[in-house]
């Protein structure tokens, strides 16, 4: 279910999101007329936790939060310690994070650790072959993660389209 999505350079919050109590509480807590602060919180949720976020390449959570904060123009991030926001995170993660997206996220972190290890490795005549093999293996793993991400994004889009009725049925879908 796409509660929050980013399309056409705009954050779109689905009608369903406002019926989930914790999201409604965030919306209602923002007394401004344009609800810009609550929209920014929803944007932060999306960019930080959604499997299709453009910021998922960042594996360090503090760095990711800071970059998203800057991108959204948030001056403060006190909502991160708010109990309502933390409940919203748990609800949102349950609704959008899948086993596949979790595996991809974990593999990104592992790849980042391998990159750091290789950056710090001392190369000498005895280990140059192991080092070049490791680089080759990291490249292969990177391609596999990229392919898995493409499949995941395609699956997310298909699931969303089916839920929202945005795709046309083919002859095969109708059983003809």
MOWO-V224813 format. One record per run of one state. SS is the DSSP state (alpha for helix, beta for strand, coil for the rest). FROM is the first residue (numbers start at 1). LEN is the number of residues. If there is no record, write none. Layout:
[[SS:FROM:LEN] [SS:FROM:LEN]]
This chain:
[[coil:1:3] [beta:4:4] [coil:8:2] [beta:10:4] [coil:14:1] [alpha:15:5] [coil:20:1] [alpha:21:9] [coil:30:6] [alpha:36:14] [coil:50:11] [alpha:61:12] [coil:73:5] [alpha:78:4] [coil:82:1] [alpha:83:14] [coil:97:2] [alpha:99:22] [coil:121:7] [alpha:128:37] [coil:165:12]]
